[in-house]
Amino acid sequence: MEWTINRTRLRGRGNLAPTGLVVLASALKCLLNSKLYYNYRTIFQIIEGIMNIIHIISDTFRRDNLEVYGGKGYSPALNAFAEKCVVFDKAYVSSYPTVPIRGDLVTGELGICRRGWEPLKGNVPVIANALTRAGVVSMMIADTPHHLNNGFLYNRGFTGWKWIRGQESDLLETQPYDFGTEIALRYREHTRPHPDRLPPGLGNHLKNSEYRKNEGDTFVGQTVQTACDWLERNYQHESFYLMVDTFDPHEPWDVPDWYIRRFDPDDYDGPEPIYPTYGVNKMDERTTQRLNALYRAEACLVDHWIGKLLSKIDYMGLMENTMIIFMADHGFLLGEHGLIAKNLSMFEEIVHIPLMIYHPEVTPRCTDALASIIDIPATVIDVFGAERGKQVEGISLLPTVLGDTDKCRDYAITHGAWGGGWSPDGGSPHGSVTDGEWSLLLENQGAPKSLFHLPSDPEQMQNRFESDNDEARRLYQAFLAFLGQHGGPDAMVEQFQSRWPH
């Protein structure tokens, strides 16, 4: 027997007659007994009118920007929001980096073994189509460029989408730009070098942002204002899923000066590492301090504008019937371990992300449930009671949000794409495996050699690979099993087996 839930008939809780409630109660028992996909909490979600999701993604937003995760930044809006949320203390990246992560989010299918930095293939199902069939209006508003430009089409299936143009290497503006000015030379001292001009990632960005008149013209400002405008026109939909995806605080860090002075109040005329070289940190202590200030300032800008979006949601009364997800796609090394950026060893600063979920019916708390980005689309599907396609591989976080459990998954696996398309790490990806207690770093070639005990060594300074080799082996075996369970071709599994034979 197969049950079909007509969400339209269940939406108006006030229209349900007592007889209807009795029928629903009987239906719930049948559903529980038959162990179908729709669990009873999902159905009560529908009856109670929790009919919207607003999903906010901030690229490169380190978790320690927030007080609940360490508090090295200044993020008053998101700190206040955290007090209303279920805060996931152990949330991790899955596929990696920017484009593969968006692939995980829009398809629900883990990309580690299947996709690189490449266009989304037309035969891969997307969760937006399942939402449409469930009667949900879906909207993507993004200034993150890489999954939308060059025909990448990660917006496929959304009811609507808007791309705020101009971030990083986006080919938008064409006017001449003087790369020989004093400030341009200060930018060039610690960036990916070129003898005549800045690299496209920064050169194009500077052209694209040259017309700014005020803070609202920043890319995150434009994205948030676009989202607020969309809410004004669309808040009366019976159900909507709004994805707001800002590339900030990803570099380049060209933030207004008043944000920078919060973190670096002294006068400064040295190099401006707003688009730093990835790799070993070759900057002196003062320049590294400046880099940290630039990053924290950009994160502060993001907090300010996300705060405006959260205020809009509140003033519109949407907090009463909307789940709100805030997350980063990954972090960034700011000199820790002697490194800058992210396409290197997968330390906690890169793979351990902030994840906070607001639900109007739930008491705020912090959970130790081990979660992964791949679990987000499964959660979206679960909340809306949409059809779960075979490609959706994550574990719904809804039971954890609702307080039914603090157990999600046993391991969180992060890894760059093994094959398919271009990858920023040159096709030699790194990875990590964690059970929330131990963290094993996977090298881009050869056997792993770094293991850390996170409760006693959260900064990963004491390598225990030799002394606790059994733990390292256990995590590596979990990684191999994970590959086999999530589409890893035989050649991939065999390659990783050969790196560290049992």
C-alpha positions in Angstrom: 0.0 0.0 0.0 1.3 3.5 -0.9 0.1 6.6 0.8 0.0 10.0 -1.0 -0.1 13.1 1.1 -2.1 16.0 -0.4 -0.3 19.0 1.2 -2.8 21.5 -0.1 -5.6 19.9 1.9 -3.5 19.8 5.0 -2.2 23.4 5.0 -5.0 25.2 6.7 -4.9 23.9 10.3 -7.9 26.1 11.2 -10.0 24.4 8.4 -9.6 20.9 9.8 -12.8 19.5 11.2 -12.6 17.2 14.3 -13.6 14.3 12.0 -10.7 15.1 9.8 -8.3 15.1 12.7 -9.5 11.6 13.7 -8.9 10.4 10.1 -5.4 12.0 10.2 -4.6 10.3 13.5 -5.6 6.9 11.9 -3.5 7.7 8.9 -0.5 8.5 11.1 -0.7 5.1 12.8 -0.8 3.4 9.3 2.2 5.4 8.2 4.2 4.5 11.3 3.3 0.8 11.0 4.1 0.7 7.3 7.5 2.5 7.8 7.0 4.7 4.8 9.2 7.7 4.2 6.9 10.3 5.7 7.3 10.2 9.4 4.7 11.5 11.8 6.7 14.7 12.7 6.9 15.6 9.0 3.1 15.4 8.8 2.6 17.5 11.9 5.0 20.0 10.3 2.6 20.3 7.4 -0.5 20.5 9.6 1.1 23.2 11.9 1.9 25.4 8.9 5.7 25.2 8.9 5.6 25.8 5.2 8.7 27.9 4.2 12.5 27.5 4.3 15.0 30.3 3.9 18.4 28.9 3.3 21.3 31.3 3.8 24.8 30.3 2.6 27.9 32.4 3.2 31.0 31.3 1.3 34.2 31.0 3.4 32.5 32.1 6.6 34.6 30.6 9.4 32.7 29.3 12.3 34.9 31.2 14.8 33.4 34.4 13.5 30.6 33.6 15.9 30.6 33.6 19.7 29.0 30.2 19.9 32.0 28.8 18.0 34.9 30.7 19.5 34.1 34.4 18.8 37.2 35.8 17.0 35.0 38.0 14.8 32.3 40.6 15.4 29.0 39.2 14.3 26.2 40.7 16.6 23.4 39.8 14.2 24.3 36.1 13.8 25.2 35.8 17.4 21.7 36.9 18.3 20.2 34.6 15.7 22.2 31.7 17.2 20.3 32.1 20.5 17.1 31.2 18.6 18.5 28.2 16.8 19.5 24.6 17.1 23.3 25.0 16.7 25.2 22.1 15.2 28.6 22.0 16.9 29.9 19.2 14.6 29.0 20.1 11.0 31.4 19.4 8.2 31.9 19.9 4.5 31.2 17.0 2.1 32.3 17.5 -1.5 34.8 20.3 -2.1 35.2 23.2 -2.9 32.7 25.9 -4.1 31.1 24.3 -7.1 31.0 20.6 -5.9 29.5 21.9 -2.7 26.7 23.6 -4.6 26.2 20.4 -6.5 25.6 18.5 -3.2 23.1 21.2 -2.1 21.0 21.3 -5.3 21.0 17.6 -6.1 21.3 15.8 -2.7 23.8 13.5 -4.5 27.3 13.4 -3.1 29.7 14.7 -5.7 33.0 13.5 -4.3 33.1 10.4 -6.5 31.0 11.9 -9.4 31.6 15.6 -10.1 34.4 18.1 -10.2 34.4 21.8 -10.9 32.2 21.4 -14.0 28.7 22.1 -15.4 25.8 20.2 -13.8 24.9 17.4 -16.2 21.3 17.4 -17.4 20.7 13.8 -16.4 21.3 14.5 -12.7 18.1 15.0 -10.8 17.7 18.2 -8.7 15.7 18.6 -5.5 14.0 21.8 -6.9 12.0 19.6 -9.2 10.7 17.5 -6.3 9.8 20.7 -4.5 7.8 21.9 -7.5 5.9 18.7 -7.6 5.1 19.1 -3.9 3.7 22.6 -4.5 6.7 24.6 -3.3 7.9 27.7 -5.0 11.7 27.7 -5.1 13.9 30.7 -5.6 17.8 31.0 -5.9 19.3 34.5 -5.3 23.1 34.4 -5.5 26.2 36.5 -6.1 28.4 33.4 -5.9 29.4 33.2 -9.6 31.1 29.9 -10.3 28.1 27.6 -10.3 26.0 29.9 -12.5 28.4 31.3 -15.1 29.9 29.6 -18.2 26.8 27.4 -18.5 27.2 25.6 -15.2 23.4 25.7 -14.6 23.3 24.8 -10.9 20.1 26.8 -10.8 18.3 24.2 -12.9 14.8 23.3 -11.6 14.3 26.4 -9.4 11.0 28.2 -10.1 13.0 31.4 -10.4 16.6 32.7 -9.9 18.6 35.9 -9.9 22.3 36.2 -10.2 23.9 39.4 -8.8 26.8 39.8 -11.2 30.4 40.9 -10.6 32.1 38.8 -7.9 35.7 37.8 -8.4 36.6 36.7 -12.0 33.1 37.3 -13.4 33.4 38.9 -16.9 31.1 41.8 -16.5 32.7 45.3 -16.8 35.2 46.2 -19.5 36.4 49.7 -18.8 40.2 50.4 -18.6 41.6 50.1 -15.2 44.9 51.5 -14.0 46.8 48.6 -12.4 49.8 50.8 -11.8 48.3 53.0 -9.0 49.7 52.9 -5.5 46.8 50.9 -4.2 46.9 48.4 -7.1 50.6 47.9 -6.4 49.9 47.2 -2.8 47.3 44.6 -3.8 49.8 42.9 -6.1 52.5 42.4 -3.5 50.9 39.4 -2.0 48.6 38.0 -4.7 48.8 35.5 -7.5 51.4 37.3 -9.6 51.4 38.5 -13.2 54.1 40.8 -14.7 51.6 43.3 -16.2 48.3 43.1 -14.4 46.4 41.7 -11.5 45.1 38.2 -11.9 41.6 38.0 -13.4 40.1 37.0 -10.0 41.0 40.3 -8.6 41.4 42.5 -11.8 37.9 41.7 -12.9 36.5 42.2 -9.4 38.0 45.7 -9.1 36.5 46.7 -12.5 33.1 45.3 -11.5 33.0 47.1 -8.2 34.4 50.4 -9.4 30.9 51.9 -9.5 30.0 51.5 -5.9 28.6 54.6 -4.2 27.7 53.2 -0.8 27.7 50.0 1.3 24.5 48.9 -0.3 26.4 48.5 -3.6 28.6 45.7 -2.1 27.7 42.3 -3.5 26.4 41.0 -0.2 24.3 44.2 0.2 22.8 43.8 -3.3 22.1 40.1 -2.7 20.3 40.7 0.6 18.3 43.6 -0.7 17.2 41.4 -3.7 16.1 38.7 -1.2 14.2 41.3 0.8 12.5 42.6 -2.3 11.6 39.0 -3.3 10.1 38.3 0.1 7.8 41.4 -0.2 6.5 40.1 -3.5 6.3 36.4 -2.6 5.7 36.0 1.1 2.0 35.0 0.5 2.9 31.8 -1.3 1.6 28.8 0.5 5.1 27.3 0.6 8.4 28.6 -0.6 12.1 27.6 -0.5 14.4 30.7 -0.8 18.1 30.0 -1.2 20.3 33.1 -0.6 23.9 32.4 -1.5 26.5 35.1 -1.0 30.1 34.7 -2.0 31.3 37.0 0.8 33.5 36.8 2.8 35.4 35.0 0.1 38.3 37.0 -1.1 38.8 39.6 -2.6 38.3 41.5 0.7 37.5 45.0 -0.5 35.4 46.0 2.5 34.6 49.6 3.6 37.3 51.1 5.8 35.1 51.4 8.9 34.8 47.7 9.1 38.6 47.2 8.8 39.3 49.7 11.6 37.3 47.6 14.0 40.0 44.9 13.7 43.0 47.1 12.7 42.6 50.6 14.1 46.2 51.7 13.5 47.2 53.6 10.3 48.5 51.2 7.8 50.4 51.7 4.5 51.8 48.3 3.8 50.8 45.5 1.4 47.1 44.9 1.2 46.7 41.1 0.9 43.0 41.2 -0.2 43.5 38.3 -2.7 46.4 36.3 -1.2 48.4 33.5 -2.7 47.3 30.1 -1.7 50.0 28.0 0.0 52.7 28.5 2.6 52.4 31.9 4.3 55.3 34.1 3.1 54.0 37.3 4.7 55.6 38.9 7.8 53.7 39.1 11.1 52.3 42.5 10.5 51.0 41.7 7.0 49.5 38.5 8.3 47.8 40.5 10.9 46.4 42.8 8.2 45.2 39.8 6.3 43.3 38.6 9.3 41.8 42.1 9.8 40.7 42.2 6.2 39.0 38.8 6.4 37.3 39.5 9.7 36.1 42.9 8.4 34.5 41.2 5.4 32.8 38.7 7.6 31.5 41.5 9.8 30.0 43.1 6.6 28.3 39.8 5.9 26.9 39.7 9.4 25.5 43.2 9.1 23.6 42.4 5.9 22.4 39.0 6.9 21.1 40.8 10.0 19.1 43.0 7.7 17.6 40.0 6.0 16.8 38.4 9.4 15.1 41.6 10.5 13.0 41.7 7.4 11.9 38.1 8.0 11.0 39.0 11.5 9.1 42.2 10.7 7.1 40.3 8.0 5.9 37.8 10.5 7.7 34.9 8.7 9.4 33.7 11.8 6.1 32.0 12.8 6.0 29.6 9.8 9.5 29.5 8.4 12.6 27.4 9.0 15.8 29.3 8.5 19.1 27.6 7.8 22.4 29.5 8.1 25.6 27.8 7.0 29.0 28.3 5.4 30.3 26.2 2.5 33.8 26.0 4.0 36.4 27.9 5.9 39.8 29.5 5.2 43.3 29.3 6.7 44.5 32.7 7.9 48.0 31.6 8.7 47.2 28.7 11.0 49.6 25.8 10.3 51.8 28.2 8.4 49.3 28.2 5.5 47.0 30.6 3.7 43.7 29.7 2.0 42.0 26.4 1.6 43.1 24.0 -1.2 45.6 22.3 1.1 45.5 20.0 4.0 41.9 19.8 5.3 42.4 21.2 8.8 39.4 22.1 11.0 39.6 25.7 9.9 38.6 24.6 6.4 36.2 21.7 6.9 34.4 22.4 10.2 31.6 24.8 9.4 28.9 26.8 11.2 25.4 25.4 10.8 22.5 26.9 12.7 18.8 26.0 12.1 15.9 28.0 13.4 12.5 26.3 13.8 9.6 28.2 15.3 8.4 25.3 17.3 11.7 24.2 18.8 13.6 25.2 21.9 17.1 26.6 21.0 20.0 24.4 22.0 23.4 23.2 20.9 23.7 19.6 19.6 26.7 17.4 19.2 25.1 15.5 16.3 27.7 14.9 13.6 26.3 16.4 10.4 27.5 17.0 6.8 26.5 19.5 4.1 25.1 16.5 2.1 22.4 16.2 4.9 20.9 19.7 4.1 19.0 18.7 0.9 17.6 15.6 2.6 16.4 17.9 5.4 14.7 20.3 2.9 13.0 17.4 1.3 11.9 16.1 4.7 10.5 19.4 5.9 8.4 19.9 2.8 7.3 16.2 2.6 8.5 16.1 -1.0 9.3 13.0 -2.8 12.8 11.8 -2.0 14.6 10.9 -5.2 17.0 8.0 -5.3 19.9 10.4 -5.8 19.3 12.0 -2.3 22.0 10.4 -0.1 22.1 12.5 3.0 20.4 12.0 6.4 17.6 14.4 7.3 18.5 16.6 10.2 14.9 17.3 11.0 14.7 14.6 13.8 17.7 16.3 15.4 16.2 19.8 15.0 12.9 18.6 16.6 14.8 17.1 19.5 14.1 13.5 18.8 17.7 12.5 18.6 21.3 13.8 18.9 22.6 11.1 16.6 22.9 11.7 12.9 25.9 10.0 11.2 29.0 8.1 12.5 31.5 9.7 10.2 31.8 13.0 8.2 33.9 12.7 5.0 35.3 15.7 3.2 37.2 15.3 -0.1 38.0 17.3 -3.2 36.6 15.9 -6.4 38.4 12.7 -7.6 37.6 13.3 -11.3 35.6 15.3 -13.7 36.2 18.8 -14.8 38.7 21.3 -13.6 39.5 21.6 -9.9 41.4 24.4 -8.1 43.7 21.9 -6.4 45.0 20.8 -9.8 43.4 17.4 -9.7 45.2 16.4 -6.5 42.6 16.8 -3.8 43.0 16.5 -0.1 40.4 15.2 2.3 39.5 14.4 5.9 37.6 11.9 7.9 36.2 12.6 11.4 33.9 10.9 13.8 33.6 14.1 15.8 36.4 13.0 18.2 39.3 12.0 15.9 40.3 13.7 12.7 42.4 11.9 10.0 43.8 14.1 7.2 43.9 12.5 3.8 46.9 13.5 1.6 46.6 14.3 -2.1 48.8 11.3 -2.8 50.1 8.5 -0.7 49.0 7.2 2.7 47.6 9.5 5.4 50.1 10.7 8.0 48.2 13.1 10.3 45.8 12.2 13.0 44.4 14.5 15.7 42.3 14.1 18.9 39.9 17.0 18.6 38.6 17.2 22.3 42.2 17.5 23.7 43.7 19.2 20.6 41.2 21.3 18.8 43.9 23.4 17.0 45.4 20.2 15.6 49.0 20.8 16.8 49.8 17.3 18.2 50.0 14.6 15.5 49.0 11.2 17.0 49.2 9.2 13.9 52.0 6.9 15.2 50.7 6.6 18.7 47.1 5.9 17.8 47.5 4.2 14.5 44.5 1.9 15.1 42.2 5.0 15.3 43.7 6.2 12.0 43.1 2.8 10.4 39.5 2.7 11.6 38.8 6.1 10.1 40.5 5.2 6.8 38.5 2.0 6.5 35.3 4.1 7.1 36.5 6.4 4.2 36.9 3.4 1.9 33.5 2.1 2.8 32.0 5.5 2.3 33.4 5.7 -1.3 31.9 2.3 -2.1 28.5 3.4 -0.8 28.4 6.7 -2.6 29.2 6.0 -6.2 32.9 5.5 -6.1 34.1 3.7 -9.2 36.2 0.6 -8.7 39.3 2.5 -10.0 38.9 5.1 -7.3 38.4 2.7 -4.5 41.3 0.6 -5.6 43.6 3.6 -5.8 42.8 4.7 -2.2 43.1 1.1 -1.0 46.6 0.9 -2.6 47.7 4.1 -0.9 47.5 2.5 2.5 47.2 -1.3 2.2 45.7 -3.0 5.2 
